[in-house]
Amino acid sequence: MGLAQTLFGFRGRIPRRTWWIWMLVLSVVMIGAFAAVLIHVGKDNFENIVAFDLSSRSLRVFLALSAFVSWIGIALGAKRLHDRDIRGFWVVIPALITIAIIVLQNTGHGGTYEHQSVPVQVLSLVSMGFNLWLLVQCGFLRGTKGPNRWGPDPLGAPNASQSL
């Protein structure tokens, strides 16, 4: 599987190692981008950043980068779930919840940074639960041995001595 298919495609399977390497790279990119937004906007406007106040140009750039990185993360997660013989659709749920939270915040129904609304609190808890499940599935559990409905085993076919 080529780099473009690994990062942007939704077909096939990838091993845990590939998933971990790219998740760490994406995490470093996002931490650096968020630090740049904090430097540009300033600590006094942190509530606006958390509330996704789209009046800041640097925050709009950050959200665009977040969408790009999220696409890659979703593609990687889908392929990891495929390796576990699970439909890749499940990796989209936390992203959809995040979008719902952003919409709530920008329509005035999200509450404040200190006092979030009940819908935002519930959505945040549900998202945390899905993310924990995804972390366990993608990062800690081995994929199915041998081929499954999404392709061959990315670690290769087990030989006869391994199957004994």
Biotite code that builds the C-alpha atoms (Angstrom):
import biotite.structure as struc

atoms = struc.array([
    struc.Atom([0.000, 0.000, 0.000], chain_id="A", res_id=1, res_name="MET", atom_name="CA", element="C"),
    struc.Atom([1.412, 3.370, -1.028], chain_id="A", res_id=2, res_name="GLY", atom_name="CA", element="C"),
    struc.Atom([1.748, 6.411, 1.209], chain_id="A", res_id=3, res_name="LEU", atom_name="CA", element="C"),
    struc.Atom([-1.183, 8.246, -0.414], chain_id="A", res_id=4, res_name="ALA", atom_name="CA", element="C"),
    struc.Atom([-3.483, 5.237, 0.077], chain_id="A", res_id=5, res_name="GLN", atom_name="CA", element="C"),
    struc.Atom([-2.242, 4.784, 3.648], chain_id="A", res_id=6, res_name="THR", atom_name="CA", element="C"),
    struc.Atom([-2.934, 8.406, 4.581], chain_id="A", res_id=7, res_name="LEU", atom_name="CA", element="C"),
    struc.Atom([-5.980, 9.308, 2.498], chain_id="A", res_id=8, res_name="PHE", atom_name="CA", element="C"),
    struc.Atom([-7.686, 6.096, 1.356], chain_id="A", res_id=9, res_name="GLY", atom_name="CA", element="C"),
    struc.Atom([-10.287, 4.084, 3.192], chain_id="A", res_id=10, res_name="PHE", atom_name="CA", element="C"),
    struc.Atom([-9.662, 0.650, 1.705], chain_id="A", res_id=11, res_name="ARG", atom_name="CA", element="C"),
    struc.Atom([-7.475, -2.086, 3.034], chain_id="A", res_id=12, res_name="GLY", atom_name="CA", element="C"),
    struc.Atom([-5.817, -2.799, 6.357], chain_id="A", res_id=13, res_name="ARG", atom_name="CA", element="C"),
    struc.Atom([-2.854, -1.420, 8.281], chain_id="A", res_id=14, res_name="ILE", atom_name="CA", element="C"),
    struc.Atom([-1.008, -2.833, 11.301], chain_id="A", res_id=15, res_name="PRO", atom_name="CA", element="C"),
    struc.Atom([-0.896, -1.209, 14.735], chain_id="A", res_id=16, res_name="ARG", atom_name="CA", element="C"),
    struc.Atom([2.660, 0.024, 14.231], chain_id="A", res_id=17, res_name="ARG", atom_name="CA", element="C"),
    struc.Atom([1.702, 2.079, 11.162], chain_id="A", res_id=18, res_name="THR", atom_name="CA", element="C"),
    struc.Atom([-1.312, 3.485, 12.997], chain_id="A", res_id=19, res_name="TRP", atom_name="CA", element="C"),
    struc.Atom([0.758, 4.464, 16.062], chain_id="A", res_id=20, res_name="TRP", atom_name="CA", element="C"),
    struc.Atom([3.522, 6.122, 14.011], chain_id="A", res_id=21, res_name="ILE", atom_name="CA", element="C"),
    struc.Atom([1.092, 8.264, 12.028], chain_id="A", res_id=22, res_name="TRP", atom_name="CA", element="C"),
    struc.Atom([-1.058, 9.097, 15.075], chain_id="A", res_id=23, res_name="MET", atom_name="CA", element="C"),
    struc.Atom([2.055, 10.372, 16.862], chain_id="A", res_id=24, res_name="LEU", atom_name="CA", element="C"),
    struc.Atom([3.048, 12.463, 13.818], chain_id="A", res_id=25, res_name="VAL", atom_name="CA", element="C"),
    struc.Atom([-0.473, 13.905, 13.542], chain_id="A", res_id=26, res_name="LEU", atom_name="CA", element="C"),
    struc.Atom([-0.532, 14.641, 17.282], chain_id="A", res_id=27, res_name="SER", atom_name="CA", element="C"),
    struc.Atom([2.735, 16.570, 17.104], chain_id="A", res_id=28, res_name="VAL", atom_name="CA", element="C"),
    struc.Atom([1.435, 18.554, 14.113], chain_id="A", res_id=29, res_name="VAL", atom_name="CA", element="C"),
    struc.Atom([-1.790, 19.454, 15.939], chain_id="A", res_id=30, res_name="MET", atom_name="CA", element="C"),
    struc.Atom([-0.024, 20.383, 19.184], chain_id="A", res_id=31, res_name="ILE", atom_name="CA", element="C"),
    struc.Atom([2.319, 22.651, 17.214], chain_id="A", res_id=32, res_name="GLY", atom_name="CA", element="C"),
    struc.Atom([-0.592, 24.231, 15.343], chain_id="A", res_id=33, res_name="ALA", atom_name="CA", element="C"),
    struc.Atom([-2.542, 24.816, 18.551], chain_id="A", res_id=34, res_name="PHE", atom_name="CA", element="C"),
    struc.Atom([0.538, 26.372, 20.157], chain_id="A", res_id=35, res_name="ALA", atom_name="CA", element="C"),
    struc.Atom([0.817, 28.707, 17.168], chain_id="A", res_id=36, res_name="ALA", atom_name="CA", element="C"),
    struc.Atom([-2.824, 29.742, 17.593], chain_id="A", res_id=37, res_name="VAL", atom_name="CA", element="C"),
    struc.Atom([-2.252, 30.409, 21.301], chain_id="A", res_id=38, res_name="LEU", atom_name="CA", element="C"),
    struc.Atom([0.779, 32.531, 20.503], chain_id="A", res_id=39, res_name="ILE", atom_name="CA", element="C"),
    struc.Atom([-1.112, 34.480, 17.835], chain_id="A", res_id=40, res_name="HIS", atom_name="CA", element="C"),
    struc.Atom([-4.408, 34.938, 19.685], chain_id="A", res_id=41, res_name="VAL", atom_name="CA", element="C"),
    struc.Atom([-2.946, 35.201, 23.182], chain_id="A", res_id=42, res_name="GLY", atom_name="CA", element="C"),
    struc.Atom([-3.825, 33.575, 26.470], chain_id="A", res_id=43, res_name="LYS", atom_name="CA", element="C"),
    struc.Atom([-6.391, 36.263, 27.283], chain_id="A", res_id=44, res_name="ASP", atom_name="CA", element="C"),
    struc.Atom([-8.619, 34.986, 24.471], chain_id="A", res_id=45, res_name="ASN", atom_name="CA", element="C"),
    struc.Atom([-8.418, 31.298, 25.408], chain_id="A", res_id=46, res_name="PHE", atom_name="CA", element="C"),
    struc.Atom([-12.190, 31.112, 25.997], chain_id="A", res_id=47, res_name="GLU", atom_name="CA", element="C"),
    struc.Atom([-12.773, 32.212, 22.400], chain_id="A", res_id=48, res_name="ASN", atom_name="CA", element="C"),
    struc.Atom([-10.466, 29.481, 21.129], chain_id="A", res_id=49, res_name="ILE", atom_name="CA", element="C"),
    struc.Atom([-12.212, 26.782, 23.164], chain_id="A", res_id=50, res_name="VAL", atom_name="CA", element="C"),
    struc.Atom([-15.604, 28.088, 22.031], chain_id="A", res_id=51, res_name="ALA", atom_name="CA", element="C"),
    struc.Atom([-14.399, 28.017, 18.395], chain_id="A", res_id=52, res_name="PHE", atom_name="CA", element="C"),
    struc.Atom([-15.025, 31.720, 17.888], chain_id="A", res_id=53, res_name="ASP", atom_name="CA", element="C"),
    struc.Atom([-14.460, 31.916, 14.142], chain_id="A", res_id=54, res_name="LEU", atom_name="CA", element="C"),
    struc.Atom([-13.611, 35.632, 14.137], chain_id="A", res_id=55, res_name="SER", atom_name="CA", element="C"),
    struc.Atom([-9.917, 34.788, 14.533], chain_id="A", res_id=56, res_name="SER", atom_name="CA", element="C"),
    struc.Atom([-8.098, 34.162, 11.238], chain_id="A", res_id=57, res_name="ARG", atom_name="CA", element="C"),
    struc.Atom([-5.533, 31.933, 12.939], chain_id="A", res_id=58, res_name="SER", atom_name="CA", element="C"),
    struc.Atom([-8.346, 29.838, 14.398], chain_id="A", res_id=59, res_name="LEU", atom_name="CA", element="C"),
    struc.Atom([-9.911, 29.446, 10.940], chain_id="A", res_id=60, res_name="ARG", atom_name="CA", element="C"),
    struc.Atom([-6.533, 28.233, 9.604], chain_id="A", res_id=61, res_name="VAL", atom_name="CA", element="C"),
    struc.Atom([-6.253, 25.894, 12.592], chain_id="A", res_id=62, res_name="PHE", atom_name="CA", element="C"),
    struc.Atom([-9.718, 24.468, 11.867], chain_id="A", res_id=63, res_name="LEU", atom_name="CA", element="C"),
    struc.Atom([-8.795, 23.926, 8.210], chain_id="A", res_id=64, res_name="ALA", atom_name="CA", element="C"),
    struc.Atom([-5.633, 22.092, 9.285], chain_id="A", res_id=65, res_name="LEU", atom_name="CA", element="C"),
    struc.Atom([-7.724, 20.144, 11.790], chain_id="A", res_id=66, res_name="SER", atom_name="CA", element="C"),
    struc.Atom([-10.071, 19.037, 9.011], chain_id="A", res_id=67, res_name="ALA", atom_name="CA", element="C"),
    struc.Atom([-7.119, 17.880, 6.896], chain_id="A", res_id=68, res_name="PHE", atom_name="CA", element="C"),
    struc.Atom([-5.511, 16.019, 9.808], chain_id="A", res_id=69, res_name="VAL", atom_name="CA", element="C"),
    struc.Atom([-8.891, 14.572, 10.818], chain_id="A", res_id=70, res_name="SER", atom_name="CA", element="C"),
    struc.Atom([-9.346, 13.131, 7.327], chain_id="A", res_id=71, res_name="TRP", atom_name="CA", element="C"),
    struc.Atom([-5.995, 11.370, 7.653], chain_id="A", res_id=72, res_name="ILE", atom_name="CA", element="C"),
    struc.Atom([-6.817, 10.173, 11.181], chain_id="A", res_id=73, res_name="GLY", atom_name="CA", element="C"),
    struc.Atom([-10.200, 8.858, 10.082], chain_id="A", res_id=74, res_name="ILE", atom_name="CA", element="C"),
    struc.Atom([-8.645, 7.064, 7.093], chain_id="A", res_id=75, res_name="ALA", atom_name="CA", element="C"),
    struc.Atom([-5.990, 5.474, 9.302], chain_id="A", res_id=76, res_name="LEU", atom_name="CA", element="C"),
    struc.Atom([-8.563, 4.508, 11.919], chain_id="A", res_id=77, res_name="GLY", atom_name="CA", element="C"),
    struc.Atom([-10.870, 2.988, 9.332], chain_id="A", res_id=78, res_name="ALA", atom_name="CA", element="C"),
    struc.Atom([-8.064, 0.797, 8.017], chain_id="A", res_id=79, res_name="LYS", atom_name="CA", element="C"),
    struc.Atom([-7.141, -0.253, 11.560], chain_id="A", res_id=80, res_name="ARG", atom_name="CA", element="C"),
    struc.Atom([-10.757, -1.178, 12.256], chain_id="A", res_id=81, res_name="LEU", atom_name="CA", element="C"),
    struc.Atom([-10.769, -3.113, 8.987], chain_id="A", res_id=82, res_name="HIS", atom_name="CA", element="C"),
    struc.Atom([-7.726, -4.993, 10.280], chain_id="A", res_id=83, res_name="ASP", atom_name="CA", element="C"),
    struc.Atom([-9.812, -5.910, 13.335], chain_id="A", res_id=84, res_name="ARG", atom_name="CA", element="C"),
    struc.Atom([-12.665, -6.965, 10.958], chain_id="A", res_id=85, res_name="ASP", atom_name="CA", element="C"),
    struc.Atom([-14.859, -4.049, 12.093], chain_id="A", res_id=86, res_name="ILE", atom_name="CA", element="C"),
    struc.Atom([-16.571, -1.575, 9.770], chain_id="A", res_id=87, res_name="ARG", atom_name="CA", element="C"),
    struc.Atom([-14.512, 1.604, 9.410], chain_id="A", res_id=88, res_name="GLY", atom_name="CA", element="C"),
    struc.Atom([-17.645, 3.754, 9.740], chain_id="A", res_id=89, res_name="PHE", atom_name="CA", element="C"),
    struc.Atom([-17.321, 3.722, 13.537], chain_id="A", res_id=90, res_name="TRP", atom_name="CA", element="C"),
    struc.Atom([-14.231, 5.929, 13.412], chain_id="A", res_id=91, res_name="VAL", atom_name="CA", element="C"),
    struc.Atom([-16.350, 8.819, 12.088], chain_id="A", res_id=92, res_name="VAL", atom_name="CA", element="C"),
    struc.Atom([-18.613, 9.062, 15.158], chain_id="A", res_id=93, res_name="ILE", atom_name="CA", element="C"),
    struc.Atom([-16.267, 11.228, 17.316], chain_id="A", res_id=94, res_name="PRO", atom_name="CA", element="C"),
    struc.Atom([-15.686, 13.605, 14.373], chain_id="A", res_id=95, res_name="ALA", atom_name="CA", element="C"),
    struc.Atom([-19.440, 13.991, 13.881], chain_id="A", res_id=96, res_name="LEU", atom_name="CA", element="C"),
    struc.Atom([-19.870, 14.660, 17.598], chain_id="A", res_id=97, res_name="ILE", atom_name="CA", element="C"),
    struc.Atom([-17.109, 17.290, 17.449], chain_id="A", res_id=98, res_name="THR", atom_name="CA", element="C"),
    struc.Atom([-18.875, 19.006, 14.560], chain_id="A", res_id=99, res_name="ILE", atom_name="CA", element="C"),
    struc.Atom([-22.128, 18.975, 16.563], chain_id="A", res_id=100, res_name="ALA", atom_name="CA", element="C"),
    struc.Atom([-20.339, 20.581, 19.537], chain_id="A", res_id=101, res_name="ILE", atom_name="CA", element="C"),
    struc.Atom([-18.842, 23.283, 17.287], chain_id="A", res_id=102, res_name="ILE", atom_name="CA", element="C"),
    struc.Atom([-22.279, 24.017, 15.837], chain_id="A", res_id=103, res_name="VAL", atom_name="CA", element="C"),
    struc.Atom([-23.770, 24.248, 19.337], chain_id="A", res_id=104, res_name="LEU", atom_name="CA", element="C"),
    struc.Atom([-20.986, 26.601, 20.430], chain_id="A", res_id=105, res_name="GLN", atom_name="CA", element="C"),
    struc.Atom([-21.363, 28.864, 17.393], chain_id="A", res_id=106, res_name="ASN", atom_name="CA", element="C"),
    struc.Atom([-25.157, 29.069, 17.636], chain_id="A", res_id=107, res_name="THR", atom_name="CA", element="C"),
    struc.Atom([-25.053, 30.136, 21.278], chain_id="A", res_id=108, res_name="GLY", atom_name="CA", element="C"),
    struc.Atom([-26.325, 26.847, 22.714], chain_id="A", res_id=109, res_name="HIS", atom_name="CA", element="C"),
    struc.Atom([-23.021, 25.564, 24.036], chain_id="A", res_id=110, res_name="GLY", atom_name="CA", element="C"),
    struc.Atom([-22.765, 27.554, 27.225], chain_id="A", res_id=111, res_name="GLY", atom_name="CA", element="C"),
    struc.Atom([-19.516, 29.113, 28.334], chain_id="A", res_id=112, res_name="THR", atom_name="CA", element="C"),
    struc.Atom([-16.045, 27.671, 28.802], chain_id="A", res_id=113, res_name="TYR", atom_name="CA", element="C"),
    struc.Atom([-16.657, 27.421, 32.562], chain_id="A", res_id=114, res_name="GLU", atom_name="CA", element="C"),
    struc.Atom([-20.291, 26.308, 32.307], chain_id="A", res_id=115, res_name="HIS", atom_name="CA", element="C"),
    struc.Atom([-20.929, 24.178, 29.269], chain_id="A", res_id=116, res_name="GLN", atom_name="CA", element="C"),
    struc.Atom([-24.496, 23.366, 28.342], chain_id="A", res_id=117, res_name="SER", atom_name="CA", element="C"),
    struc.Atom([-25.906, 19.919, 29.137], chain_id="A", res_id=118, res_name="VAL", atom_name="CA", element="C"),
    struc.Atom([-25.996, 18.869, 25.445], chain_id="A", res_id=119, res_name="PRO", atom_name="CA", element="C"),
    struc.Atom([-22.305, 19.758, 25.064], chain_id="A", res_id=120, res_name="VAL", atom_name="CA", element="C"),
    struc.Atom([-21.460, 17.848, 28.252], chain_id="A", res_id=121, res_name="GLN", atom_name="CA", element="C"),
    struc.Atom([-23.367, 14.758, 27.091], chain_id="A", res_id=122, res_name="VAL", atom_name="CA", element="C"),
    struc.Atom([-21.854, 14.885, 23.613], chain_id="A", res_id=123, res_name="LEU", atom_name="CA", element="C"),
    struc.Atom([-18.383, 15.273, 25.129], chain_id="A", res_id=124, res_name="SER", atom_name="CA", element="C"),
    struc.Atom([-18.863, 12.189, 27.319], chain_id="A", res_id=125, res_name="LEU", atom_name="CA", element="C"),
    struc.Atom([-20.164, 10.124, 24.414], chain_id="A", res_id=126, res_name="VAL", atom_name="CA", element="C"),
    struc.Atom([-17.223, 11.254, 22.284], chain_id="A", res_id=127, res_name="SER", atom_name="CA", element="C"),
    struc.Atom([-14.759, 10.333, 25.036], chain_id="A", res_id=128, res_name="MET", atom_name="CA", element="C"),
    struc.Atom([-16.315, 6.869, 25.253], chain_id="A", res_id=129, res_name="GLY", atom_name="CA", element="C"),
    struc.Atom([-16.055, 6.313, 21.501], chain_id="A", res_id=130, res_name="PHE", atom_name="CA", element="C"),
    struc.Atom([-12.489, 7.625, 21.462], chain_id="A", res_id=131, res_name="ASN", atom_name="CA", element="C"),
    struc.Atom([-11.472, 5.271, 24.272], chain_id="A", res_id=132, res_name="LEU", atom_name="CA", element="C"),
    struc.Atom([-13.049, 2.336, 22.426], chain_id="A", res_id=133, res_name="TRP", atom_name="CA", element="C"),
    struc.Atom([-11.245, 3.372, 19.225], chain_id="A", res_id=134, res_name="LEU", atom_name="CA", element="C"),
    struc.Atom([-7.925, 3.686, 21.051], chain_id="A", res_id=135, res_name="LEU", atom_name="CA", element="C"),
    struc.Atom([-8.244, 0.151, 22.401], chain_id="A", res_id=136, res_name="VAL", atom_name="CA", element="C"),
    struc.Atom([-9.384, -1.275, 19.047], chain_id="A", res_id=137, res_name="GLN", atom_name="CA", element="C"),
    struc.Atom([-6.843, 0.554, 16.897], chain_id="A", res_id=138, res_name="CYS", atom_name="CA", element="C"),
    struc.Atom([-3.869, 0.817, 19.196], chain_id="A", res_id=139, res_name="GLY", atom_name="CA", element="C"),
    struc.Atom([-3.786, -2.219, 21.423], chain_id="A", res_id=140, res_name="PHE", atom_name="CA", element="C"),
    struc.Atom([-5.622, -5.170, 19.885], chain_id="A", res_id=141, res_name="LEU", atom_name="CA", element="C"),
    struc.Atom([-4.068, -7.273, 17.136], chain_id="A", res_id=142, res_name="ARG", atom_name="CA", element="C"),
    struc.Atom([-5.848, -7.459, 13.806], chain_id="A", res_id=143, res_name="GLY", atom_name="CA", element="C"),
    struc.Atom([-7.430, -10.634, 12.545], chain_id="A", res_id=144, res_name="THR", atom_name="CA", element="C"),
    struc.Atom([-4.870, -13.223, 11.454], chain_id="A", res_id=145, res_name="LYS", atom_name="CA", element="C"),
    struc.Atom([-4.906, -13.968, 7.777], chain_id="A", res_id=146, res_name="GLY", atom_name="CA", element="C"),
    struc.Atom([-7.172, -12.368, 5.207], chain_id="A", res_id=147, res_name="PRO", atom_name="CA", element="C"),
    struc.Atom([-10.555, -10.908, 6.086], chain_id="A", res_id=148, res_name="ASN", atom_name="CA", element="C"),
    struc.Atom([-13.251, -9.136, 4.063], chain_id="A", res_id=149, res_name="ARG", atom_name="CA", element="C"),
    struc.Atom([-11.047, -5.999, 3.761], chain_id="A", res_id=150, res_name="TRP", atom_name="CA", element="C"),
    struc.Atom([-7.933, -7.641, 2.411], chain_id="A", res_id=151, res_name="GLY", atom_name="CA", element="C"),
    struc.Atom([-4.877, -9.670, 3.307], chain_id="A", res_id=152, res_name="PRO", atom_name="CA", element="C"),
    struc.Atom([-3.187, -9.569, 6.689], chain_id="A", res_id=153, res_name="ASP", atom_name="CA", element="C"),
    struc.Atom([-0.805, -6.550, 6.647], chain_id="A", res_id=154, res_name="PRO", atom_name="CA", element="C"),
    struc.Atom([1.645, -8.543, 8.775], chain_id="A", res_id=155, res_name="LEU", atom_name="CA", element="C"),
    struc.Atom([1.733, -11.324, 6.189], chain_id="A", res_id=156, res_name="GLY", atom_name="CA", element="C"),
    struc.Atom([0.336, -14.818, 6.222], chain_id="A", res_id=157, res_name="ALA", atom_name="CA", element="C"),
    struc.Atom([1.285, -16.878, 9.273], chain_id="A", res_id=158, res_name="PRO", atom_name="CA", element="C"),
    struc.Atom([3.597, -19.752, 8.500], chain_id="A", res_id=159, res_name="ASN", atom_name="CA", element="C"),
    struc.Atom([3.034, -23.302, 9.701], chain_id="A", res_id=160, res_name="ALA", atom_name="CA", element="C"),
    struc.Atom([5.267, -22.940, 12.793], chain_id="A", res_id=161, res_name="SER", atom_name="CA", element="C"),
    struc.Atom([3.270, -19.917, 14.012], chain_id="A", res_id=162, res_name="GLN", atom_name="CA", element="C"),
    struc.Atom([-0.059, -21.673, 13.706], chain_id="A", res_id=163, res_name="SER", atom_name="CA", element="C"),
    struc.Atom([0.952, -24.555, 15.968], chain_id="A", res_id=164, res_name="LEU", atom_name="CA", element="C"),
])
